[in-house]
C-alpha cells in the first residue's frame, strides 16, 4: 500500500503498518496483534480525512454479522495495547477526528457530566460514532499498594492526579511502564482535580507478612450508680507489617489498613483515609526490610450488678489507679462485707455437711441396735450403741444451734451489704 494512504499524527517512524505482511511495528519492532484488531487499524489507516463511525467499522470488518458494542470495545483495547506508549496517536491527519480532539470541553451537571465539542460532528442516521475527547498528559506517581487480602505480594499501582480540568469517565485502562506493557486496570469516574489509586499487576519483588499482638484489657474509669457498676475498658491491638524488598531499587508502598468499628489509631496519622481503610505510606530501600506497626485501641463500657461481683473482681477494681480514694474506700467496705458473707457461707455448708454425717451415722446405729435385739447375749453392745446415740444427739442439738446462729449472722451481713450497695455512688 502506498505510504501516503497511512496517516499517523506523529509520522516519525514510531509506528508502521505493513499491510502486505499484516504487521504492526512500534519503534521498529514488530508487535503481536490479533487479526480483527489489525483490521480495525487497517480500516482507520485507509480512511484518511474521514471520521470512521462505529457502525462503519462493524460493517467493514464484520459484514452481514450481528456484532455488539462490547465486541468492538474488546478489539479497541487490543489496538491500544499493541500501540504501546503511542496508543492515543492513531488518528487521521487534518481530519475531523483530529480537530475534534483538540477542542473538547467538559461540564459537570450535578452528579452527571457532559463533553461538548466546539466543531459540529455529522453522524448518519441510525449510526453512532466514537469521539476522542482527551489527548493530554495527567500526573501519575508509581507506587505499590498492599491489603492483607492480597496475600504475600503487593500490587503495582499508580496514583493518578486529574489535572486536565475535565471529568474523566471510568473504564478500562492499559498501563505501560517505560514503553513496556505493565498490566490492566479499571477506574471509576475521576473528577477534575481529584486523585485515584489504581492497581494493575502483582509485584513479585516485594513480600509482606503481618503479625497480630493484643494486650490485656485496661480499666480506665469506674462508676457506680443504683447498684450498677459501669467500667470503661480499653484493649490495645497492634498489627505489624514486615515488608521485604528484594529488588535493587527503592520503592514506595501504600499500606491499606482496614478500619474496624470501635477501634481508633494510637499515635499514628495516616497519609489518607478512605471510607473503609487507612492508607499509610512506607518508603522501602533497595534490597531492604521495613517493619511498620499499626497500633489501635478499642474503648468500650461494661455494666455489672455490684451484688454479683466476686471478691476477686472487686479487689481488681479497688487496686485500679483510676479509682479515687473515696470510691476505693466504698468498694473496700463492699469487699469486706462480701468476704464476711463468703466466710459465713463456708461455715454453714461445712456444718450442714457435719450434721448430715451425724444423722446418717445415727440411722446406721439404730439399724444395728434393731438387729442385735433379736440376738441373745448382745445387750452390752446394744447399750454401747445407745450411749453413742445419746452423745450424737447432744452434738446434733449444739450443731443445730450453731447453724441457726451462722444463718442469722449471714442474713445480717447480707442486709448490711445491701445497705452499702444502696448508698454506693461515685
TATAHU-V679822 format. One record per residue. N is the residue number from 0. RES is the residue in one small letter. PHI is phi in degrees with one decimal (none if undefined). PSI is psi in radians with two decimals (* if undefined). Layout:
n->N res->RES phi->PHI psi->PSI
n->N res->RES phi->PHI psi->PSI
//
This chain:
n->0 res->x phi->none psi->2.41
n->1 res->x phi->-60.7 psi->2.56
n->2 res->x phi->-63.3 psi->-0.56
n->3 res->x phi->-68.1 psi->-0.23
n->4 res->x phi->-78.4 psi->-0.19
n->5 res->x phi->-104.7 psi->2.26
n->6 res->x phi->-127.4 psi->2.06
n->7 res->x phi->-119.5 psi->2.55
n->8 res->x phi->-69.2 psi->-0.46
n->9 res->x phi->-115.7 psi->1.50
n->10 res->x phi->-88.4 psi->1.09
n->11 res->x phi->-117.9 psi->0.29
n->12 res->x phi->93.2 psi->-0.02
n->13 res->x phi->-62.9 psi->-0.71
n->14 res->x phi->-125.0 psi->2.35
n->15 res->x phi->-133.2 psi->2.44
n->16 res->x phi->-116.5 psi->2.07
n->17 res->x phi->-104.4 psi->1.82
n->18 res->x phi->-73.0 psi->-0.46
n->19 res->x phi->-69.8 psi->-0.87
n->20 res->x phi->-84.0 psi->-0.11
n->21 res->x phi->50.8 psi->1.01
n->22 res->x phi->-133.4 psi->2.42
n->23 res->x phi->-107.6 psi->2.24
n->24 res->x phi->-119.3 psi->2.27
n->25 res->x phi->-118.0 psi->2.17
n->26 res->x phi->55.4 psi->0.61
n->27 res->x phi->84.4 psi->-0.10
n->28 res->x phi->-109.7 psi->2.39
n->29 res->x phi->-62.7 psi->2.46
n->30 res->x phi->-117.8 psi->2.25
n->31 res->x phi->-62.7 psi->2.33
n->32 res->x phi->-149.8 psi->2.42
n->33 res->x phi->-68.0 psi->2.84
n->34 res->x phi->-60.7 psi->-0.84
n->35 res->x phi->-66.3 psi->-0.69
n->36 res->x phi->-62.5 psi->-0.68
n->37 res->x phi->-65.5 psi->-0.62
n->38 res->x phi->-65.0 psi->-0.62
n->39 res->x phi->-61.2 psi->-0.80
n->40 res->x phi->-60.7 psi->-0.75
n->41 res->x phi->-64.2 psi->-0.76
n->42 res->x phi->-61.5 psi->-0.77
n->43 res->x phi->-66.4 psi->-0.72
n->44 res->x phi->-69.0 psi->-0.52
n->45 res->x phi->-86.2 psi->0.11
n->46 res->x phi->-122.2 psi->0.98
n->47 res->x phi->-65.3 psi->2.42
n->48 res->x phi->76.6 psi->0.14
n->49 res->x phi->-121.4 psi->2.59
n->50 res->x phi->-92.0 psi->1.91
n->51 res->x phi->-87.0 psi->2.04
n->52 res->x phi->-80.9 psi->2.94
n->53 res->x phi->-63.0 psi->-0.74
n->54 res->x phi->-66.4 psi->-0.63
n->55 res->x phi->-63.8 psi->-0.74
n->56 res->x phi->-59.0 psi->-0.80
n->57 res->x phi->-63.8 psi->-0.75
n->58 res->x phi->-67.4 psi->-0.58
n->59 res->x phi->-83.9 psi->-0.49
n->60 res->x phi->-96.4 psi->-0.62
n->61 res->x phi->-124.0 psi->1.08
n->62 res->x phi->-61.4 psi->2.23
n->63 res->x phi->82.4 psi->-0.11
n->64 res->x phi->-99.7 psi->2.69
n->65 res->x phi->-91.4 psi->2.03
n->66 res->x phi->-125.2 psi->2.35
n->67 res->x phi->-87.5 psi->2.86
n->68 res->x phi->-61.4 psi->-0.61
n->69 res->x phi->-64.2 psi->-0.59
n->70 res->x phi->-62.8 psi->-0.80
n->71 res->x phi->-63.8 psi->-0.65
n->72 res->x phi->-64.2 psi->-0.68
n->73 res->x phi->-60.0 psi->-0.78
n->74 res->x phi->-73.4 psi->-0.50
n->75 res->x phi->-65.7 psi->-0.70
n->76 res->x phi->-63.0 psi->-0.71
n->77 res->x phi->-63.1 psi->-0.66
n->78 res->x phi->-64.6 psi->-0.81
n->79 res->x phi->-61.5 psi->-0.68
n->80 res->x phi->-64.7 psi->-0.70
n->81 res->x phi->-67.6 psi->-0.62
n->82 res->x phi->-74.1 psi->-0.22
n->83 res->x phi->61.4 psi->-2.31
n->84 res->x phi->-65.2 psi->-0.16
n->85 res->x phi->-108.9 psi->0.49
n->86 res->x phi->-61.8 psi->-0.47
n->87 res->x phi->-99.8 psi->0.16
n->88 res->x phi->-94.9 psi->-0.20
n->89 res->x phi->-81.7 psi->1.91
n->90 res->x phi->-160.2 psi->2.95
n->91 res->x phi->-75.0 psi->2.62
n->92 res->x phi->-87.4 psi->2.17
n->93 res->x phi->59.9 psi->0.39
n->94 res->x phi->-96.4 psi->-3.10
n->95 res->x phi->-63.1 psi->-0.68
n->96 res->x phi->-60.3 psi->-0.69
n->97 res->x phi->-65.9 psi->-0.86
n->98 res->x phi->-67.0 psi->-0.60
n->99 res->x phi->-66.1 psi->-0.75
n->100 res->x phi->-62.1 psi->-0.54
n->101 res->x phi->-83.6 psi->-0.18
n->102 res->x phi->-129.8 psi->0.84
n->103 res->x phi->-105.4 psi->2.36
n->104 res->x phi->-122.3 psi->2.77
n->105 res->x phi->-124.0 psi->2.63
n->106 res->x phi->-143.0 psi->2.24
n->107 res->x phi->-74.7 psi->2.47
n->108 res->x phi->-126.9 psi->1.34
n->109 res->x phi->66.8 psi->-2.13
n->110 res->x phi->-82.0 psi->-0.15
n->111 res->x phi->-102.3 psi->3.09
n->112 res->x phi->-153.3 psi->2.82
n->113 res->x phi->-137.8 psi->2.69
n->114 res->x phi->-108.6 psi->2.28
n->115 res->x phi->-117.8 psi->2.44
n->116 res->x phi->-110.4 psi->2.33
n->117 res->x phi->-71.9 psi->-0.45
n->118 res->x phi->-101.0 psi->2.48
n->119 res->x phi->-68.1 psi->2.60
n->120 res->x phi->-121.3 psi->2.24
n->121 res->x phi->-101.0 psi->2.16
n->122 res->x phi->-125.9 psi->2.25
n->123 res->x phi->-65.3 psi->2.67
n->124 res->x phi->-59.2 psi->2.34
n->125 res->x phi->80.7 psi->0.06
n->126 res->x phi->-118.3 psi->2.96
n->127 res->x phi->-136.3 psi->2.93
n->128 res->x phi->-139.7 psi->2.64
n->129 res->x phi->-102.1 psi->2.04
n->130 res->x phi->-110.7 psi->2.17
n->131 res->x phi->-72.9 psi->2.31
n->132 res->x phi->-120.8 psi->-0.11
n->133 res->x phi->-143.3 psi->2.19
n->134 res->x phi->-142.0 psi->1.22
n->135 res->x phi->-150.4 psi->2.80
n->136 res->x phi->-79.0 psi->2.59
n->137 res->x phi->-124.6 psi->2.70
n->138 res->x phi->-69.7 psi->2.45
n->139 res->x phi->-146.8 psi->2.48
n->140 res->x phi->-127.2 psi->2.23
n->141 res->x phi->-79.8 psi->2.27
n->142 res->x phi->-140.9 psi->3.06
n->143 res->x phi->-115.4 psi->2.61
n->144 res->x phi->-131.1 psi->2.43
n->145 res->x phi->-135.4 psi->2.30
n->146 res->x phi->-125.2 psi->2.64
n->147 res->x phi->-59.5 psi->-0.50
n->148 res->x phi->-68.2 psi->-0.25
n->149 res->x phi->-71.5 psi->-0.36
n->150 res->x phi->92.7 psi->-2.26
n->151 res->x phi->-85.4 psi->-0.57
n->152 res->x phi->-112.6 psi->2.48
n->153 res->x phi->-78.6 psi->3.09
n->154 res->x phi->-106.3 psi->2.48
n->155 res->x phi->-65.6 psi->2.43
n->156 res->x phi->-146.0 psi->2.88
n->157 res->x phi->-135.7 psi->2.37
n->158 res->x phi->-96.8 psi->1.92
n->159 res->x phi->-92.4 psi->2.36
n->160 res->x phi->-118.5 psi->1.92
n->161 res->x phi->-77.2 psi->1.64
n->162 res->x phi->-102.4 psi->0.33
n->163 res->x phi->-87.6 psi->-0.15
n->164 res->x phi->67.3 psi->0.23
n->165 res->x phi->-123.0 psi->2.61
n->166 res->x phi->-78.4 psi->2.23
n->167 res->x phi->-100.0 psi->2.11
n->168 res->x phi->-68.8 psi->2.60
n->169 res->x phi->-74.4 psi->2.84
n->170 res->x phi->157.8 psi->-2.98
n->171 res->x phi->-74.5 psi->2.58
n->172 res->x phi->-130.5 psi->2.31
n->173 res->x phi->-100.0 psi->2.22
n->174 res->x phi->-106.1 psi->2.31
n->175 res->x phi->-121.0 psi->2.43
n->176 res->x phi->-123.5 psi->2.02
n->177 res->x phi->53.9 psi->0.84
n->178 res->x phi->69.1 psi->0.17
n->179 res->x phi->-114.9 psi->2.50
n->180 res->x phi->-62.2 psi->2.27
n->181 res->x phi->-115.9 psi->-0.43
n->182 res->x phi->155.8 psi->-3.06
n->183 res->x phi->-122.1 psi->2.62
n->184 res->x phi->-145.3 psi->2.84
n->185 res->x phi->-119.4 psi->2.45
n->186 res->x phi->-130.7 psi->2.43
n->187 res->x phi->-82.6 psi->2.99
n->188 res->x phi->-54.9 psi->2.32
n->189 res->x phi->-117.0 psi->1.98
n->190 res->x phi->-71.2 psi->2.75
n->191 res->x phi->-60.7 psi->2.33
n->192 res->x phi->81.2 psi->-0.06
n->193 res->x phi->-91.2 psi->2.86
n->194 res->x phi->-115.8 psi->2.70
n->195 res->x phi->-148.8 psi->2.40
n->196 res->x phi->-104.6 psi->2.10
n->197 res->x phi->-118.8 psi->2.47
n->198 res->x phi->-111.3 psi->2.52
n->199 res->x phi->-137.2 psi->-0.24
n->200 res->x phi->-165.7 psi->2.89
n->201 res->x phi->-86.3 psi->2.40
n->202 res->x phi->-97.9 psi->1.77
n->203 res->x phi->-75.6 psi->-0.17
n->204 res->x phi->-86.6 psi->0.08
n->205 res->x phi->-134.8 psi->2.36
n->206 res->x phi->-123.4 psi->2.44
n->207 res->x phi->-129.3 psi->2.24
n->208 res->x phi->-122.6 psi->2.72
n->209 res->x phi->-127.1 psi->2.62
n->210 res->x phi->-136.1 psi->2.39
n->211 res->x phi->-111.0 psi->2.31
n->212 res->x phi->-129.9 psi->2.51
n->213 res->x phi->-135.5 psi->2.37
n->214 res->x phi->-95.0 psi->2.93
n->215 res->x phi->-72.1 psi->2.82
n->216 res->x phi->-68.2 psi->2.44
n->217 res->x phi->-117.0 psi->2.23
n->218 res->x phi->-82.8 psi->2.11
n->219 res->x phi->-95.2 psi->-0.76
n->220 res->x phi->-139.9 psi->2.63
n->221 res->x phi->-135.8 psi->2.28
n->222 res->x phi->-135.2 psi->2.53
n->223 res->x phi->-129.7 psi->2.35
n->224 res->x phi->-153.3 psi->2.23
n->225 res->x phi->55.4 psi->0.73
n->226 res->x phi->78.2 psi->0.11
n->227 res->x phi->-115.4 psi->2.19
n->228 res->x phi->-96.8 psi->2.19
n->229 res->x phi->-111.0 psi->2.12
n->230 res->x phi->-114.4 psi->2.29
n->231 res->x phi->-97.4 psi->2.07
n->232 res->x phi->-114.8 psi->2.71
n->233 res->x phi->-128.9 psi->2.49
n->234 res->x phi->-125.8 psi->2.10
n->235 res->x phi->-95.7 psi->2.30
n->236 res->x phi->-132.0 psi->2.44
n->237 res->x phi->-129.3 psi->2.24
n->238 res->x phi->-111.8 psi->2.07
n->239 res->x phi->-103.2 psi->2.13
n->240 res->x phi->-94.5 psi->2.13
n->241 res->x phi->-105.7 psi->2.06
n->242 res->x phi->-115.2 psi->2.15
n->243 res->x phi->-113.3 psi->2.03
n->244 res->x phi->-100.3 psi->1.90
n->245 res->x phi->-91.7 psi->-0.11
n->246 res->x phi->-81.4 psi->2.73
n->247 res->x phi->-89.5 psi->0.72
n->248 res->x phi->-149.5 psi->2.60
n->249 res->x phi->-73.0 psi->2.66
n->250 res->x phi->-140.7 psi->2.86
n->251 res->x phi->-121.3 psi->2.16
n->252 res->x phi->-110.6 psi->2.33
n->253 res->x phi->-101.6 psi->2.03
n->254 res->x phi->-92.4 psi->2.14
n->255 res->x phi->-101.2 psi->1.77
n->256 res->x phi->-98.7 psi->2.11
n->257 res->x phi->-63.4 psi->2.41
n->258 res->x phi->-78.8 psi->2.44
n->259 res->x phi->-120.5 psi->2.37
n->260 res->x phi->-57.3 psi->2.29
n->261 res->x phi->89.6 psi->-0.15
n->262 res->x phi->-105.6 psi->2.48
n->263 res->x phi->-128.4 psi->2.60
n->264 res->x phi->-70.0 psi->2.57
n->265 res->x phi->-110.8 psi->2.05
n->266 res->x phi->51.4 psi->0.68
n->267 res->x phi->-147.8 psi->2.24
n->268 res->x phi->-111.1 psi->2.17
n->269 res->x phi->-73.7 psi->2.68
n->270 res->x phi->-68.9 psi->-0.49
n->271 res->x phi->-159.5 psi->2.60
n->272 res->x phi->-124.4 psi->2.18
n->273 res->x phi->-99.0 psi->-3.06
n->274 res->x phi->-65.1 psi->-0.48
n->275 res->x phi->-125.1 psi->-0.05
n->276 res->x phi->-152.9 psi->2.78
n->277 res->x phi->-98.5 psi->2.48
n->278 res->x phi->-113.8 psi->2.16
n->279 res->x phi->-115.3 psi->2.38
n->280 res->x phi->-101.1 psi->2.18
n->281 res->x phi->-122.7 psi->2.21
n->282 res->x phi->-85.9 psi->2.26
n->283 res->x phi->-112.3 psi->2.18
n->284 res->x phi->-77.7 psi->2.80
n->285 res->x phi->-62.1 psi->2.35
n->286 res->x phi->47.2 psi->0.90
n->287 res->x phi->-135.5 psi->3.01
n->288 res->x phi->-127.6 psi->2.34
n->289 res->x phi->-124.9 psi->2.48
n->290 res->x phi->-111.8 psi->2.30
n->291 res->x phi->-131.1 psi->1.76
n->292 res->x phi->-86.2 psi->2.40
n->293 res->x phi->-118.2 psi->1.90
n->294 res->x phi->-98.1 psi->2.35
n->295 res->x phi->-131.6 psi->2.73
n->296 res->x phi->-130.3 psi->2.37
n->297 res->x phi->-114.6 psi->2.12
n->298 res->x phi->-110.3 psi->2.25
n->299 res->x phi->-149.9 psi->2.82
n->300 res->x phi->-108.1 psi->2.53
n->301 res->x phi->-126.4 psi->2.51
n->302 res->x phi->-120.6 psi->2.38
n->303 res->x phi->-142.9 psi->2.47
n->304 res->x phi->-68.6 psi->2.30
n->305 res->x phi->-60.8 psi->-0.62
n->306 res->x phi->-65.3 psi->-0.40
n->307 res->x phi->-94.3 psi->-0.05
n->308 res->x phi->-71.9 psi->2.36
n->309 res->x phi->-79.1 psi->2.73
n->310 res->x phi->-55.8 psi->-0.67
n->311 res->x phi->-64.4 psi->-0.74
n->312 res->x phi->-68.2 psi->-0.69
n->313 res->x phi->-60.8 psi->-0.72
n->314 res->x phi->-62.7 psi->-0.68
n->315 res->x phi->-64.3 psi->-0.64
n->316 res->x phi->-69.2 psi->-0.71
n->317 res->x phi->-62.7 psi->-0.63
n->318 res->x phi->-80.6 psi->-0.10
n->319 res->x phi->-70.7 psi->2.33
n->320 res->x phi->-70.8 psi->-0.33
n->321 res->x phi->-75.1 psi->-0.18
n->322 res->x phi->-84.9 psi->2.41
n->323 res->x phi->-74.6 psi->2.84
n->324 res->x phi->-64.0 psi->-0.69
n->325 res->x phi->-64.7 psi->-0.76
n->326 res->x phi->-66.5 psi->-0.67
n->327 res->x phi->-62.0 psi->-0.71
n->328 res->x phi->-63.8 psi->-0.72
n->329 res->x phi->-65.7 psi->-0.76
n->330 res->x phi->-67.2 psi->-0.54
n->331 res->x phi->-64.8 psi->-0.66
n->332 res->x phi->-64.2 psi->-0.71
n->333 res->x phi->-62.3 psi->-0.76
n->334 res->x phi->-62.4 psi->-0.78
n->335 res->x phi->-60.4 psi->-0.75
n->336 res->x phi->-65.2 psi->-0.73
n->337 res->x phi->-65.3 psi->-0.68
n->338 res->x phi->-64.9 psi->-0.72
n->339 res->x phi->-63.2 psi->-0.76
n->340 res->x phi->-64.0 psi->-0.72
n->341 res->x phi->-63.1 psi->-0.68
n->342 res->x phi->-66.0 psi->-0.78
n->343 res->x phi->-63.7 psi->-0.67
n->344 res->x phi->-64.3 psi->-0.67
n->345 res->x phi->-63.0 psi->-0.77
n->346 res->x phi->-62.9 psi->-0.71
n->347 res->x phi->-63.3 psi->-0.78
n->348 res->x phi->-65.1 psi->-0.71
n->349 res->x phi->-65.0 psi->-0.73
n->350 res->x phi->-68.8 psi->-0.67
n->351 res->x phi->-59.1 psi->-0.74
n->352 res->x phi->-64.2 psi->-0.73
n->353 res->x phi->-62.5 psi->-0.75
n->354 res->x phi->-63.8 psi->-0.71
n->355 res->x phi->-62.6 psi->-0.66
n->356 res->x phi->-64.7 psi->-0.72
n->357 res->x phi->-65.9 psi->-0.80
n->358 res->x phi->-60.9 psi->-0.71
n->359 res->x phi->-64.7 psi->-0.70
n->360 res->x phi->-66.1 psi->-0.67
n->361 res->x phi->-63.4 psi->-0.68
n->362 res->x phi->-62.1 psi->-0.72
n->363 res->x phi->-64.8 psi->-0.74
n->364 res->x phi->-65.0 psi->-0.73
n->365 res->x phi->-63.6 psi->-0.66
n->366 res->x phi->-64.6 psi->-0.66
n->367 res->x phi->-65.7 psi->-0.74
n->368 res->x phi->-62.0 psi->-0.72
n->369 res->x phi->-62.7 psi->-0.68
n->370 res->x phi->-70.8 psi->-0.71
n->371 res->x phi->-69.9 psi->-0.51
n->372 res->x phi->-64.5 psi->-0.33
n->373 res->x phi->-91.8 psi->0.00
n->374 res->x phi->-118.3 psi->2.27
n->375 res->x phi->-73.5 psi->2.59
n->376 res->x phi->81.5 psi->0.23
n->377 res->x phi->-112.7 psi->0.35
n->378 res->x phi->-66.1 psi->-0.60
n->379 res->x phi->-62.9 psi->-0.72
n->380 res->x phi->-67.9 psi->-0.64
n->381 res->x phi->-63.4 psi->-0.75
n->382 res->x phi->-63.4 psi->-0.65
n->383 res->x phi->-62.6 psi->-0.78
n->384 res->x phi->-64.1 psi->-0.64
n->385 res->x phi->-65.4 psi->-0.72
n->386 res->x phi->-65.0 psi->-0.67
n->387 res->x phi->-63.0 psi->-0.71
n->388 res->x phi->-62.6 psi->-0.69
n->389 res->x phi->-65.1 psi->-0.73
n->390 res->x phi->-62.5 psi->-0.75
n->391 res->x phi->-65.3 psi->-0.62
n->392 res->x phi->-63.2 psi->-0.67
n->393 res->x phi->-65.8 psi->-0.73
n->394 res->x phi->-64.9 psi->-0.71
n->395 res->x phi->-60.9 psi->-0.76
n->396 res->x phi->-63.2 psi->-0.76
n->397 res->x phi->-65.4 psi->-0.74
n->398 res->x phi->-66.8 psi->-0.66
n->399 res->x phi->-67.3 psi->-0.63
n->400 res->x phi->-64.1 psi->-0.77
n->401 res->x phi->-62.0 psi->-0.73
n->402 res->x phi->-62.9 psi->-0.71
n->403 res->x phi->-63.5 psi->-0.71
n->404 res->x phi->-64.7 psi->-0.75
n->405 res->x phi->-61.7 psi->-0.74
n->406 res->x phi->-65.4 psi->-0.64
n->407 res->x phi->-65.9 psi->-0.73
n->408 res->x phi->-62.5 psi->-0.71
n->409 res->x phi->-64.4 psi->-0.75
n->410 res->x phi->-62.9 psi->-0.68
n->411 res->x phi->-66.3 psi->-0.73
n->412 res->x phi->-66.5 psi->-0.65
n->413 res->x phi->-65.1 psi->-0.68
n->414 res->x phi->-64.6 psi->-0.71
n->415 res->x phi->-63.9 psi->-0.72
n->416 res->x phi->-63.2 psi->-0.77
n->417 res->x phi->-61.2 psi->-0.65
n->418 res->x phi->-66.6 psi->-0.72
n->419 res->x phi->-63.5 psi->-0.74
n->420 res->x phi->-65.2 psi->-0.67
n->421 res->x phi->-61.5 psi->-0.65
n->422 res->x phi->-85.5 psi->-0.21
n->423 res->x phi->-70.8 psi->2.18
n->424 res->x phi->-162.5 psi->2.23
n->425 res->x phi->-164.3 psi->*
//
